[in-house]
């Protein structure tokens, strides 16, 4: 068994999956409307900025949270954008599950980062 052949087969299976096909279709539909596509990119950029701040231990101000939530409500109220994020989430679940399966199979569970209280 060639590991690279297996990886290529897995990549093809992912690409052929309904979840991936739905994601691609939703993305292509969104790209046909530059205004909605740019709104989506802006929302993703703001989402990443907020996550980065939180990862660095910085709390978002109430104003930032309210602005982010308002933008989220606006963006998710647009059917094409909501469909894109739904399709993205469905594919991400499969992708993350596969990553977890592979990590467990080769003992990359990163248990070394578990605290001693958790049974390290």
C-alpha positions in Angstrom: 0.0 0.0 0.0 1.4 3.4 -1.0 0.4 6.1 1.5 0.4 8.8 -1.2 -2.0 6.8 -3.3 -4.3 6.4 -0.3 -4.1 10.1 0.4 -5.0 10.9 -3.2 -7.9 8.5 -3.1 -9.1 10.2 0.1 -8.7 13.6 -1.5 -10.8 12.5 -4.5 -13.5 11.0 -2.2 -13.7 14.4 -0.4 -13.8 16.3 -3.6 -16.6 14.0 -4.9 -18.6 14.2 -1.6 -22.0 15.8 -1.7 -20.9 18.2 1.1 -18.0 19.5 -0.9 -20.0 19.8 -4.1 -22.7 21.8 -2.1 -19.9 24.0 -0.7 -18.5 24.7 -4.2 -21.9 25.4 -5.6 -22.8 27.8 -2.8 -19.4 29.6 -3.2 -19.9 29.9 -7.0 -23.4 31.2 -6.5 -22.1 33.8 -4.0 -19.3 34.8 -6.3 -21.8 35.8 -9.0 -22.9 38.7 -6.8 -19.8 40.8 -6.0 -21.6 42.8 -3.3 -22.7 39.7 -1.4 -19.4 38.0 -2.0 -17.5 41.0 -0.6 -19.9 41.2 2.4 -19.1 37.5 3.1 -15.3 38.1 2.9 -15.6 41.2 5.2 -17.6 39.1 7.7 -15.0 36.3 7.6 -12.2 38.8 8.0 -13.9 40.4 11.1 -14.6 36.9 12.5 -10.9 36.1 12.2 -9.9 39.4 13.8 -12.2 38.8 16.7 -10.8 35.2 17.2 -7.2 36.5 17.0 -7.9 39.0 19.7 -9.5 36.4 21.9 -6.6 34.0 21.3 -4.2 36.7 22.4 -6.2 37.1 25.6 -7.8 40.4 24.7 -11.5 40.8 25.4 -13.7 42.4 22.8 -15.5 45.6 23.9 -19.2 45.6 24.1 -19.2 47.9 21.1 -17.2 45.5 19.1 -19.4 42.6 20.1 -22.5 44.5 19.2 -21.1 45.5 15.9 -20.0 42.0 15.1 -23.4 40.5 16.1 -25.2 43.1 14.0 -23.1 42.3 11.0 -23.6 38.6 11.6 -27.4 39.1 11.7 -27.3 41.1 8.5 -25.1 38.7 6.7 -27.0 35.6 7.8 -30.2 37.1 6.8 -29.1 37.0 3.2 -30.1 33.5 1.8 -27.0 33.1 -0.5 -24.6 33.9 2.3 -26.4 31.8 4.8 -26.4 28.9 2.3 -22.6 29.4 1.8 -21.9 29.3 5.5 -24.2 26.3 6.0 -22.4 24.4 3.2 -19.0 25.4 4.6 -20.0 24.1 8.0 -21.2 20.8 6.7 -18.0 20.2 4.8 -15.9 21.3 7.7 -17.5 18.7 9.9 -16.5 15.9 7.6 -13.0 17.4 7.1 -12.5 17.7 10.8 -13.8 14.2 11.5 -11.3 12.8 8.9 -8.5 14.8 10.4 -9.3 13.5 13.9 -9.5 9.9 12.6 -6.0 10.2 11.0 -4.6 11.9 14.1 -5.9 9.1 16.4 -4.7 6.4 14.0 -1.1 7.7 14.2 -1.3 8.7 17.9 -1.3 12.4 17.3 -3.9 13.1 19.9 -1.7 15.7 21.4 -2.2 14.2 24.8 1.0 15.8 25.9 -0.9 19.1 26.1 -3.5 17.6 28.5 -3.0 18.9 32.1 -1.9 16.5 34.7 -5.3 16.8 36.4 -6.9 15.4 33.3 -4.8 12.2 33.5 -1.8 13.1 31.4 
